[in-house]
Amino acid sequence: MAITAEFRVADDTFTFQNIPGYRISFCMTPGQSYQGHYYVYLVDRIEAQSTITSPIAPGTKMRRGTLDIVGNQRSYTFKDIDLYSVETIINYRERMRLVCFKYDDQLTSRHALPAQLKNSADNQPELGPLNDDYNFKLEGTLPKRLLAYQLMNGSYFSTVMRLATLRDESNSLLERIIEANDQEVVSQDPFRPFTISLSSNTVDLDPRTLEHAFIDESFGLFLDYPSPTLTTLTENAHPAQAALQVPYYSHRDLLSFVGARGLPPSKGKDTVETATFVFREVYRDLAMV
């Protein structure tokens, strides 16, 4: 089933048919919520010979409405989200729009996130060369295989840990971090610490030691766009790193599009969830191989 999206504002509705990709990306800082860095990106793309029939622009006044992303075992609704920017890319191969939606810090720092993220996928990577050496689980769930694990620690900078998984309805770190932030915003108290169990270690997410949580969920074209490197986050873990940096096509790419016909094939149906945690003064002695 194709993924479609619709953005409804008071005076208009914008429909995106068969979107080839989206990304949800945010940074949660304990005690400070998202600080205006909760983003939802969509790509809308058609062949160059076609015409985009539903122009969309933020305008001079911020447009706030409801964004729905539906299809392929997911139903996501983001209420009271702002249309932030539209980047138009046109070349010999395609006409494409990168649309960015963003939550206002004044809203998310005072209220629970007005979003519902229902995902009924049941995804588990097949057993591979790592066997079950790198499984993880949240409290009350069954173990799940990681796609990748990454750790950078040292004596003079914060420890940074990254977990990458297939997105499904269980063991979602994205949903768990949103829940932790909602706890803080509603109660005005630090969120309750919780544990991530890895095959050979446990990691405690505690508001006293967690500096930032960078989370993203990527589908389709956005699988090609990496998260910030761990080196970058050790040098500058500002929440603005959650914003997507989309590389422009190389000059060689643009030349290759001359004479090209048709769009490249779909990136598949799987969705990758990446959670990157920046810790202060802990896990400097943690080693996993």
C-alpha positions as CSV (number, residue, x, y, z in Angstrom):
1,M,0.0,0.0,0.0
2,A,1.3,3.4,-1.0
3,I,1.9,6.1,1.7
4,T,0.0,9.3,1.2
5,A,-0.1,12.5,3.2
6,E,-2.6,15.3,3.7
7,F,-2.1,18.7,5.4
8,R,-5.3,20.5,6.5
9,V,-5.3,24.1,7.5
10,A,-8.3,26.3,8.2
11,D,-8.7,27.6,4.7
12,D,-7.1,24.8,2.5
13,T,-6.1,21.1,2.2
14,F,-2.9,19.9,0.5
15,T,-2.7,16.3,-0.6
16,F,0.5,14.4,-1.3
17,Q,-0.2,11.2,-3.3
18,N,2.2,8.2,-3.1
19,I,5.0,10.0,-1.3
20,P,8.4,8.3,-1.9
21,G,9.7,9.2,1.6
22,Y,9.3,10.9,4.9
23,R,11.4,11.5,8.0
24,I,10.4,12.3,11.6
25,S,13.4,13.9,13.4
26,F,13.7,15.6,16.8
27,C,15.9,16.2,19.7
28,M,14.6,15.9,23.3
29,T,16.6,17.5,26.1
30,P,15.5,16.5,29.6
31,G,13.9,19.5,31.3
32,Q,13.8,21.5,28.1
33,S,11.5,19.5,25.8
34,Y,12.2,19.8,22.1
35,Q,13.2,23.5,22.1
36,G,11.6,24.0,18.7
37,H,13.5,21.0,17.1
38,Y,10.7,18.5,16.3
39,Y,10.5,18.1,12.5
40,V,8.5,16.1,10.0
41,Y,9.7,16.0,6.4
42,L,7.9,14.8,3.3
43,V,9.1,14.4,-0.3
44,D,6.6,14.9,-3.1
45,R,8.1,13.8,-6.5
46,I,6.9,13.3,-10.1
47,E,8.5,12.8,-13.5
48,A,9.8,16.0,-15.2
49,Q,7.2,15.9,-18.0
50,S,4.4,16.1,-15.4
51,T,3.1,19.1,-13.5
52,I,2.6,19.5,-9.8
53,T,-1.1,20.3,-9.4
54,S,-1.2,21.3,-5.8
55,P,1.2,24.2,-5.1
56,I,2.1,24.8,-1.5
57,A,4.0,27.6,0.2
58,P,4.3,28.7,3.8
59,G,3.3,32.3,2.9
60,T,4.0,35.4,5.1
61,K,1.9,34.0,8.0
62,M,2.7,30.7,9.6
63,R,0.2,28.0,8.6
64,R,-0.8,25.7,11.4
65,G,-2.9,22.6,10.9
66,T,-3.1,18.8,11.0
67,L,-0.8,16.5,9.0
68,D,-1.7,12.9,8.3
69,I,0.6,10.3,7.0
70,V,-1.2,7.0,6.2
71,G,-0.3,3.7,4.5
72,N,2.0,0.7,4.7
73,Q,0.8,-0.3,8.2
74,R,1.0,3.2,9.7
75,S,-1.4,6.0,10.6
76,Y,0.3,9.1,11.9
77,T,-1.5,12.3,12.9
78,F,0.3,15.5,13.9
79,K,-2.1,18.1,15.2
80,D,-1.3,21.8,15.5
81,I,1.9,21.5,13.5
82,D,3.3,24.3,11.4
83,L,4.2,24.3,7.7
84,Y,7.8,25.6,8.1
85,S,9.4,25.4,4.6
86,V,9.1,24.1,1.1
87,E,12.2,23.4,-1.0
88,T,11.5,22.9,-4.7
89,I,14.0,20.9,-6.9
90,I,13.5,20.7,-10.6
91,N,15.8,19.0,-13.1
92,Y,15.7,16.9,-16.3
93,R,14.6,13.8,-14.4
94,E,12.0,15.1,-11.9
95,R,10.1,17.8,-10.1
96,M,10.4,17.4,-6.4
97,R,9.3,19.2,-3.3
98,L,10.8,18.8,0.2
99,V,8.3,20.0,2.6
100,C,9.2,20.6,6.3
101,F,6.7,20.7,9.1
102,K,7.8,21.8,12.6
103,Y,6.3,22.0,16.1
104,D,6.4,25.3,17.9
105,D,8.4,25.2,21.2
106,Q,5.7,27.3,22.9
107,L,3.3,24.5,22.3
108,T,5.4,21.4,23.1
109,S,7.0,22.9,26.2
110,R,3.6,23.4,27.8
111,H,1.5,20.5,26.5
112,A,1.9,16.8,25.7
113,L,2.8,16.3,22.0
114,P,-0.4,16.5,20.0
115,A,0.5,13.5,17.8
116,Q,-0.7,10.0,17.4
117,L,1.8,7.5,15.9
118,K,0.1,4.1,15.2
119,N,2.3,1.6,13.5
120,S,1.2,-2.1,13.2
121,A,4.3,-3.4,11.4
122,D,5.9,-6.6,12.8
123,N,9.4,-6.3,11.6
124,Q,12.5,-8.3,12.7
125,P,15.7,-8.4,10.8
126,E,16.6,-12.0,9.8
127,L,19.2,-13.8,11.9
128,G,22.6,-12.9,10.5
129,P,26.4,-13.3,11.2
130,L,26.0,-11.4,14.5
131,N,23.5,-14.0,15.6
132,D,21.8,-12.5,18.7
133,D,24.9,-10.7,20.0
134,Y,23.2,-7.3,19.5
135,N,19.6,-7.5,20.6
136,F,17.9,-4.9,22.7
137,K,14.6,-4.6,24.5
138,L,12.6,-2.0,26.5
139,E,11.0,-2.9,29.8
140,G,8.0,-5.2,29.3
141,T,8.8,-6.2,25.6
142,L,10.5,-9.0,23.8
143,P,14.1,-8.7,22.5
144,K,14.6,-7.4,19.0
145,R,17.7,-7.5,16.8
146,L,19.5,-4.2,16.1
147,L,20.4,-3.2,12.6
148,A,23.4,-1.4,14.0
149,Y,25.0,-0.3,17.2
150,Q,27.5,2.5,17.5
151,L,29.4,3.9,20.5
152,M,31.9,6.7,20.9
153,N,33.4,7.4,24.3
154,G,36.5,9.1,25.5
155,S,38.0,10.8,28.5
156,Y,37.3,14.4,27.5
157,F,33.9,14.5,25.9
158,S,30.4,13.1,26.3
159,T,29.6,9.5,25.5
160,V,27.4,9.1,22.4
161,M,25.5,5.9,21.7
162,R,23.4,5.0,18.6
163,L,20.9,2.2,18.1
164,A,19.3,1.6,14.7
165,T,16.3,-0.7,14.3
166,L,13.5,-1.6,12.0
167,R,10.5,0.4,13.0
168,D,7.5,-1.6,14.2
169,E,4.8,-1.5,16.9
170,S,7.1,-2.8,19.7
171,N,10.3,-1.6,21.2
172,S,10.0,1.8,19.6
173,L,12.5,4.2,21.1
174,L,10.9,7.1,19.2
175,E,7.6,6.5,21.0
176,R,9.3,5.9,24.4
177,I,11.2,9.2,24.2
178,I,8.0,11.1,23.3
179,E,6.3,9.4,26.3
180,A,9.2,10.5,28.6
181,N,9.0,14.1,27.4
182,D,5.2,14.1,27.8
183,Q,5.7,12.9,31.4
184,E,8.0,15.9,32.1
185,V,5.8,18.5,30.4
186,V,2.5,17.3,32.1
187,S,3.9,16.7,35.6
188,Q,6.7,19.4,35.5
189,D,9.0,16.8,37.1
190,P,11.9,14.8,35.5
191,F,10.8,11.8,33.6
192,R,11.0,8.4,35.3
193,P,14.3,6.7,34.3
194,F,14.0,3.5,32.2
195,T,16.4,0.8,31.0
196,I,17.4,-0.4,27.6
197,S,18.6,-3.9,27.9
198,L,21.3,-4.9,25.4
199,S,22.6,-8.5,25.0
200,S,25.6,-7.9,27.3
201,N,24.9,-4.6,29.0
202,T,22.1,-2.4,30.2
203,V,21.8,1.3,29.6
204,D,19.8,3.6,31.9
205,L,18.1,6.6,30.4
206,D,18.0,8.9,33.4
207,P,17.3,12.7,33.2
208,R,20.2,13.3,35.5
209,T,22.8,11.8,33.0
210,L,21.1,12.0,29.6
211,E,22.0,15.3,27.9
212,H,20.1,14.8,24.6
213,A,18.2,12.2,22.7
214,F,18.3,12.6,18.9
215,I,15.6,10.4,17.3
216,D,14.7,9.9,13.7
217,E,12.4,7.6,11.7
218,S,13.1,7.4,8.0
219,F,11.3,5.8,5.1
220,G,12.0,5.7,1.4
221,L,14.3,8.4,0.0
222,F,15.2,9.6,3.4
223,L,17.0,6.3,4.0
224,D,19.8,7.8,1.9
225,Y,20.3,10.7,4.3
226,P,22.4,9.8,7.3
227,S,22.0,11.0,10.9
228,P,24.7,13.4,12.3
229,T,27.9,11.6,12.9
230,L,28.9,10.7,16.4
231,T,32.0,12.9,16.0
232,T,29.8,15.8,15.1
233,L,27.7,15.3,18.3
234,T,30.7,15.0,20.6
235,E,31.9,18.4,19.2
236,N,28.5,20.1,19.0
237,A,25.4,18.3,20.4
238,H,23.1,21.3,19.9
239,P,19.4,20.3,19.4
240,A,19.5,22.0,15.9
241,Q,21.5,18.9,14.7
242,A,18.1,17.2,14.5
243,A,17.3,19.4,11.4
244,L,17.8,17.5,8.1
245,Q,20.7,18.6,5.9
246,V,19.7,17.4,2.4
247,P,22.7,17.3,0.0
248,Y,22.1,18.8,-3.4
249,Y,22.7,16.7,-6.4
250,S,26.3,16.7,-7.6
251,H,27.1,18.3,-11.0
252,R,27.7,14.8,-12.4
253,D,24.2,13.7,-11.2
254,L,22.6,16.7,-13.0
255,L,24.4,15.8,-16.2
256,S,23.3,12.1,-15.9
257,F,19.7,13.2,-15.7
258,V,19.8,14.7,-19.3
259,G,18.1,12.1,-21.4
260,A,17.0,10.0,-18.4
261,R,13.4,8.7,-18.5
262,G,11.4,7.7,-15.5
263,L,12.0,7.9,-11.8
264,P,14.4,5.5,-9.9
265,P,12.7,2.5,-8.2
266,S,11.2,2.7,-4.7
267,K,13.5,2.3,-1.7
268,G,11.3,-0.5,-0.4
269,K,8.7,-0.8,2.4
270,D,11.0,-0.9,5.5
271,T,11.4,2.0,7.9
272,V,14.5,2.6,10.0
273,E,14.4,4.1,13.5
274,T,17.6,5.6,14.8
275,A,18.1,6.7,18.5
276,T,21.3,8.6,19.4
277,F,21.9,9.3,23.1
278,V,24.4,11.9,24.4
279,F,25.3,11.2,28.0
280,R,27.1,13.4,30.5
281,E,29.8,11.8,32.7
282,V,28.6,8.2,32.3
283,Y,29.5,5.1,30.2
284,R,33.0,6.2,29.5
285,D,34.2,2.8,30.5
286,L,31.6,0.9,28.4
287,A,33.0,-1.3,25.7
288,M,31.1,-3.6,23.3
289,V,32.7,-5.5,20.5
